[in-house]
Amino acid sequence: PNQDQLSDWCILPEEDERCCHVPIIFTENGWQAKTGVPANWPMILVSWYGANAYALWTHGQDWSQYKSAAVSFLPTEAQWEYAARGPKPAKFPWGDSDASEELLNVCWEISTYEGVSHVATPLTELPIVAVNLQLGVSPFGLRGMAGNVWQWCRDSYHENFYLSSEASFPNAWNSEGDAKSERGGSWVGPCDLARSSYRRGRIPEAKGRCLGFRCAVMVADAPGM
């Protein structure tokens, strides 16, 4: 990838105060996690473009078309929500019982972060947890389906998409609109935003310390299947 593509994906301009929190660095051995960053952390400060490029690359597809969702291995919103709560409607991945620190990583006291930019917080001290912890666990055993970091989805975000007839089509996803959907909530927000049905969108260029992604895979291609 060239510098423009990297800037699209996960590199911040020098004047961005969040540069100290980019979790990767280019070395003579290629891109590596920065010293002290756990290998099992989620990727953060990655745009939708970066998430889509990685998902295409890891599936052996042409990642140069990363700005298009026509071919994508990010989950659709419908896939993501089904993976989060299973076939039965439920408030959270674990069901309808109240959220707690033992179940997910969110901000339990919102005033903690009011007016806080986290610039003075060392990267490794950000309140992010490993993706393999038993938190936000879905009925399918997927971890991190509530809290920790938001997860980009394939869809363009539209508030009323699920009121449309197109939403009832098999494998439905919304391709209309500039913003991209994100799901799951994060360490910087309250547990209400981590509900399995909660949805919102951001511009695809957005990069956040509370924003990551996960890939989708065909069941037949999954390890062990």
Disulfide bonds with the S-S distance in Angstrom:
none
